[in-house]
Amino acid sequence: MILQTDISVSLENRQVYLLSLGCAKNLVDSECMSQILRDAGFLMVDEPSQADILLVNTCGFIEPAKKEAIESILQLADYKQPAGRARYLIVAGCLSQRYAVDILGQMPEVNAVLGTADYNRVRDVIDQLDRDTVQPQDQISSLPGPGGSLEHLSVIRQPSTPGNYAYIKVAEGCSNNCSYCAIPGIRGPFVSRPFEEILAEAARLSADGYGELILIAQDTTRYGLDLYGRRRLPELVRALCQIPDVRMVRILYVYNDGLTDELIECMASESKVAHYLDLPIQHAADPVLRAMNRRDTQASIRATVQKLRQAMPDLVLRTTVLVGFPGETDADIAALKEFLAEIRFDRLGCFVFSAEEGTPAARMKPKVRKSVAQSRMKEIMALQQMISLQSNQKRMGQVLEVTLESISDDGVFYRGRSFAEAPEVDPVIWVAASEADLKLGQTLPVRIVDAGEYELTGVTV
């Protein structure tokens, strides 16, 4: 899923509008850029029509994300002078890291680009544009090396997320090198943030009212391996749980081989840890997993899920699978469907393979026809729709602690989440708003009285 969030800023009566595209990890980068500009004296605006400077933080991971980023750039360009107010349009993030030369050569509307190692330079680039000293070749950043893209994360930022949750990015980059994935070529190798820096950020955020902290990285379970020589996620989670103002710790984007016995025991024993995991398996047919350069097998994934559910019977599991990978056969899809029917992940996202230039998979054969891949995706989603409905219906009658985060347009229902729902990607819980004492940000017991595939309804207890 491609998320889209507006964040904006201004300096001495000049105003800057920031559009953030892509995943939660990108959102944290956007929040950091926004804070850098605020600290320099900029003010927020909510509409691009009000802006003197336009800034878009792009996603460039797969083809649909690239198309959305290009469309967004062109839409923002309409707000530039002389038709609009804005003087500059700056493009940052993954798309500019991959295609800086193309953007500057083919999109004259763009004044500068910032790569994924250059978020901390956003103020400097605006200054260069003001002095008319910016050179396009100077804005084409080199591939971030170890530690090269962490500087902006040390900013004391103000989260843009609604409600009382905030993301904490524990690392940058990825070193898993799955054959289909462009992230290592965009973000560089996996680089962990210092342990103490993360704890300090968590203490600040929770003291400011962000009681749910969501740990994110390309592979969260790898945290510490590069910096300390060992996986320190269990130790980090335990330390976060000791912070008095922290209400919940949620872990996203884990790899199967990183779900060690120590981490599972930590999740099961720490009362503040959400019994929820996003475990993208990508496939369940061993030949496809090998071609993807995944370190897992169907048997190893099954064994891990069994351990997890034995330790946490109420665990909610989300996963992602990829269909249409080169060489994928009908037998492979049958194996995937059989595995999903057996494991019964509570939530699942399915994507069609995108041949990303520069990745080994882009050169692999035989290719799967797009129509075949689309048909396979529909089969997977039809199966998952039934599984998700049954999983949600099992929760009817349960009383859950639900945090109210927004209200419906008609004012009839509050929209909320429990431990079992991650923001943006999971079903919502609708809570009747008729009681006068309910308010946004409140966490209260709710009994689930109705359930569909993608939403639940509850009443306050």
C-alpha positions, 0 to 999 in steps of 0.5 A: 500500500502506498501511503500519502501524507501532507507535511508542510513548512515556511521561512520569513513569510515564505512557505513550504508544502511537503508531500510525503509518499510511500511507506511509514519509513519514508514518512519518518524521513519526511517528518525529519525534513519538516523539523529541520526546516521548522528549526530554521524558522519555517512555518507550516502550510496545508495547501500547495497553493499557499506555498513558495517552496514545494517539496515531495518525498517520493517512493520508487520501490515498484512501478506503481509507486514510481508512477504515483510519484511522477504524477505527484511531481507534475501536479505540484508543478502546476503551483509554480510561478507564473501560474502559481505562487511557488518558486521552487520544486524539490524532489527527495527520496527513493525516486530521486535516488534512483533516477536523479539524472532522468528527473533533472533532464526530463522534468524542467519543472524540478529545481533540485533533487535530494537522494536518500542520504541527503535529507539533512541538506534540505535547508542548504539546498533551499539556500543554494536556490536562493543564491542561484548557486545550485548546480544540478549535478551537485544534487545527484547524491551518491549511494548512501554508505554505512552511516551516511543516511542516519544524520537526519534521524537525530533531529528532535521531530514532531510526528505527523501521525494522528492519534497517539502513535509514532513510528521509530526508525531503528535502522536504514537500508537493507543487506538481505539482497532479495533478488527482486528488491531494489531497496539495497540499491536505493537505500544502501546496506543495513545500518542500525541507529545507536541504541541510546539514541533510539531510547532517547527518542522513545522517551521524548515521544512518549512524554509528548503523548505518543504512547504507542511506539511502532518500530520500523526498518527494512528488516527490524529483526536485524537491528544491532547486527551491523553495529554491535555484532549481535541482534539487539531487538529483544534488548531494545524492546525490553528497554522501551517497555521500561519507559513509564509513558510508553503504553504499547510497543509494536514491531513491524517488518520482521524476517523469519530468520530473525524471529529468534527464541529470545525475541519470541520470549520477549514479546510473550513476556513483556506486557507492553508489547503488542501481540502482532507481527508483520511477517512478509513471507513473499512465497511458500513454494521452495523453488520460488523462495530460492529464486527470490534469494530468500533464506526461508523454506516453507518448513522454516516459516511453518515452524516459526509460526507454530512457535509464535502461536504457541507462545502467544495464542492471541497473536495477530499475524500479517504477511505479504506475498508476491506472485508472478515471479519469473519461473513461477508455475501453477504448482508453485501457486497451488503450494502457496494457496495450500500453505496460506489455507493451512497457516491462516494469516489474519491479514495479507497483502498480495502484489504482482511481480515488478521487474525492477531494473538493476535487480537479478530478478529483472533478468530471470526467465521464463517470465510470467504473463501479466494477465496470468499474474493478475489472475493468480493475485485474484485467487490469492485475495479471494482465499484470503478474504474468506480467511480474514472474515473468519479471523475477524468473526472470531473476535466478536464478543471480545473486549479490546482496548481501543484507541479512538483516532478519528471520527466519521464524516457523519459524526456517528462513529469513531474510528479506532485501533486495538493491539491487533491493527497496525495503522493504515494497512489493517481493518478499522474498528468503528465505535458508536460516537453517541456517548458524550464522554468519548474523545479522540485519543482516548483508549477504552474497552470496546466489545466487538459486536460485528465483523466483516473482512476489512472492518469491525464494529464495537460498543463501549463497555 
